[in-house]
């Protein structure tokens, strides 16, 4: 199995799960990991084949799983790799957001709306404070509360009831779509996006 970031995450979560409770049901694991039960079974078989996990059989077709010494070593390796990737992501996001808010400051922006309640939004908040730019609110399609880190949430840009100077796209999953929507509504010159989100922007005619 050639592992990508998502596969690595699932394997690490599976090894942690087995270490905590080897008798936990696959359905429960699937719910925790956010994947299908069949996929959990496939990853269990992979980990058994690699020697990371050992199977214990009980009557009535019940199973329990144990982490092997090789499994402990792999869990430690994946944990360190995850932490390293997270740190690299933070550093890149910090650099990109600092550059973005330097542009916002040079344009005389006093307030911005963030599009996306994500880790990038949290890093943007820190950079905004350093440049004296106020975060007026956050737009997110996944409203689960009225605020995010103390800032008001809105379900769309149209729902924002007050004026603001610019928009900063911080949505990781739908960055290109969010950027295109913001540009179409307010014009390219009022939208900033960190380079780590890998969105190629194009000029669009403002509607407002």
C-alpha positions as CSV (number, residue, x, y, z in Angstrom):
1,X,0.0,0.0,0.0
2,X,1.5,3.3,-1.1
3,X,0.6,5.6,1.7
4,X,-0.7,9.2,1.2
5,X,-1.4,11.6,4.0
6,X,-4.9,10.4,4.6
7,X,-3.9,6.7,4.7
8,X,-1.1,7.5,7.1
9,X,-3.6,9.3,9.3
10,X,-5.9,6.3,9.4
11,X,-3.1,3.9,10.1
12,X,-1.9,6.0,13.0
13,X,-5.4,6.4,14.4
14,X,-5.9,2.6,14.1
15,X,-2.7,1.8,15.9
16,X,-3.6,4.3,18.7
17,X,-7.1,2.7,18.8
18,X,-5.8,-0.8,19.1
19,X,-3.4,0.3,21.9
20,X,-6.3,1.9,23.8
21,X,-8.8,-0.8,23.4
22,X,-8.1,-3.9,21.3
23,X,-11.7,-5.1,21.6
24,X,-13.4,-2.0,20.2
25,X,-15.8,-2.7,17.4
26,X,-14.9,-1.9,13.8
27,X,-18.1,0.1,13.5
28,X,-17.1,2.3,16.4
29,X,-13.6,2.7,14.9
30,X,-15.2,3.6,11.5
31,X,-17.3,6.3,13.2
32,X,-14.2,7.7,15.0
33,X,-12.0,7.7,11.9
34,X,-14.8,9.0,9.6
35,X,-14.5,6.1,7.1
36,X,-16.6,3.1,6.1
37,X,-16.5,-0.1,8.2
38,X,-15.2,-2.1,5.2
39,X,-12.3,0.3,4.9
40,X,-11.5,-0.2,8.6
41,X,-11.4,-4.0,8.0
42,X,-9.0,-3.4,5.0
43,X,-6.6,-1.4,7.2
44,X,-6.8,-3.9,10.0
45,X,-5.8,-6.7,7.5
46,X,-3.0,-4.4,6.2
47,X,-1.7,-3.9,9.7
48,X,-1.9,-7.6,10.6
49,X,0.0,-8.4,7.3
50,X,2.7,-5.9,8.1
51,X,3.1,-7.3,11.6
52,X,1.9,-4.2,13.4
53,X,-1.2,-5.9,15.0
54,X,-1.8,-9.4,16.3
55,X,-5.3,-11.0,16.3
56,X,-6.8,-12.9,19.2
57,X,-9.8,-15.1,18.5
58,X,-12.6,-15.6,21.0
59,X,-15.8,-17.8,20.9
60,X,-18.8,-16.5,18.9
61,X,-16.6,-15.0,16.2
62,X,-15.3,-12.3,18.5
63,X,-11.9,-10.7,18.0
64,X,-9.4,-8.6,19.9
65,X,-6.3,-6.9,18.5
66,X,-3.0,-6.4,20.2
67,X,-0.2,-4.0,19.2
68,X,3.1,-5.8,18.5
69,X,6.5,-4.4,19.3
70,X,6.8,-3.7,15.5
71,X,3.4,-1.9,15.8
72,X,4.6,0.2,18.7
73,X,7.7,1.2,16.7
74,X,5.5,2.1,13.6
75,X,3.1,4.1,15.8
76,X,6.0,6.1,17.2
77,X,7.4,6.7,13.7
78,X,4.1,7.9,12.3
79,X,3.5,10.1,15.3
80,X,6.8,11.9,14.8
81,X,6.2,12.2,11.1
82,X,2.7,13.7,11.8
83,X,4.2,16.2,14.3
84,X,6.9,17.1,11.8
85,X,4.4,17.6,9.0
86,X,2.1,19.7,11.3
87,X,5.1,21.9,12.3
88,X,6.1,22.4,8.6
89,X,2.5,23.3,7.8
90,X,2.3,25.8,10.6
91,X,5.6,27.4,9.6
92,X,4.5,27.7,5.9
93,X,1.0,29.0,6.9
94,X,2.6,31.5,9.3
95,X,4.9,32.8,6.6
96,X,2.1,33.0,4.0
97,X,-0.4,34.7,6.3
98,X,2.2,37.3,7.5
99,X,2.9,38.2,3.8
100,X,-0.9,38.4,3.2
101,X,-1.5,40.8,6.0
102,X,1.5,42.9,5.0
103,X,-0.3,43.4,1.7
104,X,-3.5,44.2,3.5
105,X,-1.7,46.8,5.6
106,X,-0.1,48.3,2.5
107,X,-3.6,48.7,1.0
108,X,-4.9,50.4,4.1
109,X,-7.3,47.7,5.1
110,X,-8.7,48.1,8.6
111,X,-11.0,45.1,8.7
112,X,-11.3,41.8,6.8
113,X,-13.6,38.8,6.6
114,X,-12.1,35.3,6.7
115,X,-13.7,32.6,4.6
116,X,-13.2,29.3,6.3
117,X,-13.1,28.4,10.0
118,X,-9.9,26.4,9.8
119,X,-6.3,26.2,11.3
120,X,-5.3,28.7,8.6
121,X,-8.0,31.1,10.0
122,X,-6.5,30.8,13.5
123,X,-3.0,31.6,12.2
124,X,-4.4,34.5,10.2
125,X,-5.9,36.0,13.4
126,X,-2.4,36.1,14.9
127,X,-0.9,37.8,11.8
128,X,-3.8,40.3,11.6
129,X,-3.1,41.5,15.2
130,X,0.5,42.1,14.3
131,X,-0.5,44.3,11.4
132,X,-3.3,46.1,13.1
133,X,-6.0,44.6,10.9
134,X,-9.3,43.7,12.5
135,X,-11.0,40.3,11.9
136,X,-14.7,41.4,11.5
137,X,-16.1,37.9,11.1
138,X,-15.7,34.5,9.6
139,X,-17.8,32.9,6.8
140,X,-18.2,29.1,6.9
141,X,-20.7,26.7,5.3
142,X,-20.4,24.4,8.4
143,X,-22.1,26.4,11.0
144,X,-22.1,24.5,14.3
145,X,-22.0,27.6,16.6
146,X,-22.4,31.4,16.5
147,X,-18.7,32.1,17.0
148,X,-15.3,30.7,16.2
149,X,-12.5,31.7,18.6
150,X,-14.7,34.6,19.7
151,X,-15.4,35.9,16.2
152,X,-19.0,36.0,14.7
153,X,-19.8,33.3,12.1
154,X,-21.9,33.8,8.9
155,X,-23.0,31.1,6.4
156,X,-22.1,33.2,3.4
157,X,-20.5,36.5,2.3
158,X,-24.0,37.8,1.4
159,X,-25.0,37.3,5.0
160,X,-22.4,39.6,6.4
161,X,-24.4,42.6,7.6
162,X,-21.6,45.2,7.7
163,X,-18.9,46.8,5.5
164,X,-15.3,45.5,5.5
165,X,-12.2,46.3,3.5
166,X,-11.2,42.9,2.2
167,X,-11.5,39.1,2.2
168,X,-9.0,36.5,3.3
169,X,-9.6,32.9,2.1
170,X,-8.7,30.4,4.8
171,X,-10.9,27.5,3.6
172,X,-8.6,24.5,3.2
173,X,-11.1,22.0,1.6
174,X,-12.7,24.3,-0.9
175,X,-10.1,27.1,-1.4
176,X,-10.5,27.5,-5.1
177,X,-14.3,27.6,-5.0
178,X,-14.3,30.1,-2.1
179,X,-11.7,32.3,-3.8
180,X,-13.7,32.3,-7.1
181,X,-16.9,33.2,-5.3
182,X,-15.3,36.0,-3.3
183,X,-13.7,37.5,-6.4
184,X,-16.9,37.3,-8.4
185,X,-18.7,39.3,-5.7
186,X,-16.1,41.8,-4.7
187,X,-13.3,41.8,-7.3
188,X,-9.9,40.3,-7.3
189,X,-8.3,43.3,-5.6
190,X,-10.3,42.8,-2.5
191,X,-9.4,39.1,-2.0
192,X,-6.2,37.6,-0.6
193,X,-5.3,33.9,-0.3
194,X,-2.2,32.2,1.2
195,X,0.0,30.5,-1.4
196,X,0.0,27.2,0.5
197,X,-3.6,26.6,-0.6
198,X,-2.3,26.4,-4.1
199,X,-5.0,28.4,-5.8
200,X,-4.3,30.2,-9.1
201,X,-6.4,33.3,-9.1
202,X,-7.8,35.0,-12.2
203,X,-9.2,38.5,-12.5
204,X,-13.0,38.6,-12.4
205,X,-15.4,41.5,-12.8
206,X,-16.8,42.7,-9.6
207,X,-20.5,42.7,-9.1
208,X,-20.3,45.2,-6.2
